[in-house]
Amino acid sequence: MVYSMTGYGRAERKEEDVSFAVEMRSVNHRFSEVAVRMPREFSAFEDAVRKKVLSYIRRGRVDVFLTVETEAPPSSLKINWELARQYKEAAEKMAELLGVPPQMPVYELLSMPDVARAGEDRPDLESYRAPLLAVVEEAISMLVAMRKKEGQALREDVLGRIEEMKRLVEELALFAPKVAESYRERIFARIQEYIQDRCDIDESRLLHEVAVFTERADISEEITRLRSHFAQFGQIVDEPEAIGRKLDFLVQECHREINTIGAKANHLEISQKVVILKAELEKVKEQVQNIE
């Protein structure tokens, strides 16, 4: 299955007192990498978010942006009952020792240091884990859907260009015997011109050298390997795992074979087709670099 490495996903979710928004962007990358940006107070969930993304993404760089809006938690009065009791007992003891009646109203106890303070009822941070990861998964689903859609377009484009390259290679195959024969004829012509009336020429050695040079001009092996590489393209694009690196390797192998054909075949029409093959292969290479 062909997936593009570029995509975008966004999702929002609102709970009773908190709203989450997640935005994701993925781009080409040699390996898989996830960068997470979120409010500092939620950084405890960063590793869980990264693992969630990596469970869907096998290759590419994904930037995750998480924003959180929380309602102001209700305030409440916190009473240090033990400290208030100690203040009360100390006042009663002081009144007893001084022989005066205790005169400490309750409201004065509330004003004593550290007896009462206003605080905020903050919920347990762990209670946010499930909704946060749920909205992350929604954004990932959108991201993956876009990568899949773009991947299908890449697949069609690459296979279409491979079909065109197949056609060109089959045309090259028709010229292959002519190249060897033409090369052989040119070599013999030059030899005849060189030896003329010379009698000290080892004819069997000359024939051997001609055969060696003619074999070096043969492009049939390169054509056979190109046919094999093109067949592998068709197989790999339907494999379930990440295929970008495999396809990139095949592109390099095709490039090597096409260059060899161009170097071997001193033939005008073959040289012209080699130029077209290289142009098509360069376009395939550009597309393959976008595939997961």
N, C-alpha and C positions, 0 to 999 in steps of 0.2 A: 504494500500500500504506500502510495506516494503522499507525503505530507510536506508542505512548505515549512521553512523555519521562521517565516514572518507571519505575524498575526496580531490581533487585538481583542481584548475581552474586558467587559465591565459588568459589575453587578452591585446591587444595593440591597440592604436588608435592615429592617427596623424592628427592634424588640421594645419592651415596655419603656425602658429608660435609656436606650442606646441605639444609635444608628451607625451601620457599617457601610462603607463604600470601598470597593476594590477595583483597581484599574491595572490591566496587564498589557505589556507590549513585548513581543518576542522578535528577535533579529537573528541573522546568521551568526554562527559561532562554531568553531572547530569541535568543541565539546559541549557538554550541558552545564549551564551555569544559571543560578537564580539569585538575583539581588532583591532584597526585601527592604522597603522603607515603611516604617509605621511609627505611631506615637511611642515615646520612650516607656510610658507606663504599661504598654502592651508588648514590650520586647520579649517577654517570657514565651510568647507564642511564635516567635520568628522561626525557630527550627521546625516547628510543626507545619507552618505555612510552606516552608521550603520543601519539606518532604512531600507534602500534598501536591505541589506543583511538579516535582520530579517524578511522581507516580504516573503522570500523564505525558510529560515531555522527555524525549530521549536525546534530543540534540538541539542546540540553540541557546541563546542567552535570553532569559526572561526577566524583565524588570517588573516588580510588583509594588504598587503604591496603595497603601491602606490608610484610609482616614476614618476617624471615630469621633462621633459627637455624642456626648452624654448629657443628660439633664442633671441640673444641680441636685445632689442628694439632699434629702430633708435633714434639717438640723435637729439636734436633740440635746437635752441637758444631761450631762454626766455628773453623777454625785459620787464623791468618795465617802461612802458611808462610814468606813472605819475611821477616817481622819475626822469626820464630823463628830463621831462618838468620843474621840479622844479630846477634841476641843471642849465638848460639853462636860466631860469628866474633869478636865483641868479647871474649868470655870467653877464648877461645884466645889472642887477641892480648895481653890483659892478663896472662895466665899467662906468656906468653913474655917480655914486657917485665920482669915482676917476678921471673922465674926460679923460678916455682913450678909444680908440676904442675896442669893444669886439673882442677877438681873441681866440675862442674856437671851433675848427673844430669838426665835428660830430664824427669822430673816437675817439676823446678824451672823448666825452660823454660816448661812449661804455666802456671806461676803468674806468669810475668812479665806486666806490663801489656799488654793488647790482643793477646796471643798467642792466647788461646783465649777463646771466649765461647759461651754457650748461646743458641740462636736457635730460631725457629719456622719450619717450612717452609710458607709461605703459597702456595697455588696462584695461578696467574695469574687476576686478576679477570675477564678477558675470557672465561674458560672458563664463567662463570656466565651469560653473556648469553643463550644459547640456551634453557636450562631456565627462566630467569626470564621471557622473553618467551612461552614455551610456556604457562606457568601463567597469565600475563596473558590470553592468548588464550582459554583455557578459561573464565576468569571473564567475559570479554566475551561469549562465546557464550551463557552462562547469562543474562546481563543482557539481551542482545538478544532472546532467546527470551521473557523475561518482558515486555519492551516490546512485542513483537509480539502476545502473547496479550492484553494489556491494550488494545492498539490495535484489535484485532478487536472487543472489547466497546465501545470508544468509537465505532467505525464503525457498529455496529448501532444504538447509542443515537442518534447524530446523524442517521442516515438515517431512523430511525423518527420522529424529531421533525420532520424535513423533510417527510416524507409527511403528517404531521398538519397542518403549515403549508400544504402544497399544498391539502389539502382545505378548509381555512378560506379560502384565497385564492379558490378556485373558488366558494365560497359568496358571497364578496364580489363576484365578477364578476357574479353574478345580480342583485345590488342596484345595480350601477353605473349602468345606465340609469335606474333609479327615482330615484337621487340627483339626477341632472341634471334630470330632469323635475320632481321635487319642488321643486328649487331654482328652476327657471324659473317654476313656478306661484306660489311665494311672492313672487318679485320682481314679477311682473305684478300680483298682488293688492295689493302695497304701492304700486305705481305708480298703479293705478287709484284707490286711496284718496287718494293725494297729489294727482293732477291734477284729479279730479272735473270741475268745470265750467270749468277753466282752458283757455284757447284758445291760449296762447303756448308750448305744448310741442311740440318737434320730435319727431314720432313716430318717424321713421327713426333719429334719434340714440338715442332710448330703446331701440329694438329692438336697435341695435348694442351698447349697454351691457349689455343683458340677455344677449345672445349671449356677450359677453366674460366676464361673471361666471359664466354657466353653464359655459363651457369651463374656467374655473378650478376648478369643482367636479367636473370629470370625473376619475375615478380609473383610467380604463382603461389609461393609459400606465404608471402605477405597478404595476398588476396584471401587465401584459406583462413589465415588467422583473423583477418578483419571480419569475414563471414561469421566466425565463431564468436567474436566479441559482440557483434550486432545481435546474435541469437541470445547471448547472455543478458544484454540490455532488456530484451523482452521478458526474460524470466525474472530478473531481479526486481523490476518495477512492481511486481505483484507479490513480493515477499512481505510477510507481516512486520518484520522488525525494521529498524532504521537502515536505510539503504544508500544514503548520500555518499559515504566513503567508498563503498563498493563501486558505485557508478563513477566516482571521480577517478578511481584506479583504472577502470575500463577506458575512460577518456584518455588517460595518459598512454595506455597501451595502444589505442587506436592512433594516437598522434605519432607514436614511434613507427608504426607500420606504414602510415601514409608518408612520413618523411623518408623512410627507406625506399619506398616506391619511387618517390620523386628523385632521389639520388641515383637510383639504379637505371631508370628508364629514360634514356635520352631520346625522347619521342615527343613531338609537339602536342598531339592530342592528349596523350597521357599527362603531360605537364599541365595542360589546361584543366583537366579534370581533377588533378591533385590540388590545384589552387582552389577549386570549388569545394572539394572535400574538406580542406583545411578551414575554409570560411564557415561551412556548416558545423564542423566539429567545434569551432570556437564558440558558436552560439549554443551548442549543446553543453559545453563546459560552463558557460555563464548560468544556464538554467540549473545544471546539476549542483552548482555551489549554493543554490537556494533550497535544496532538498534535504530533509531531515535524515 
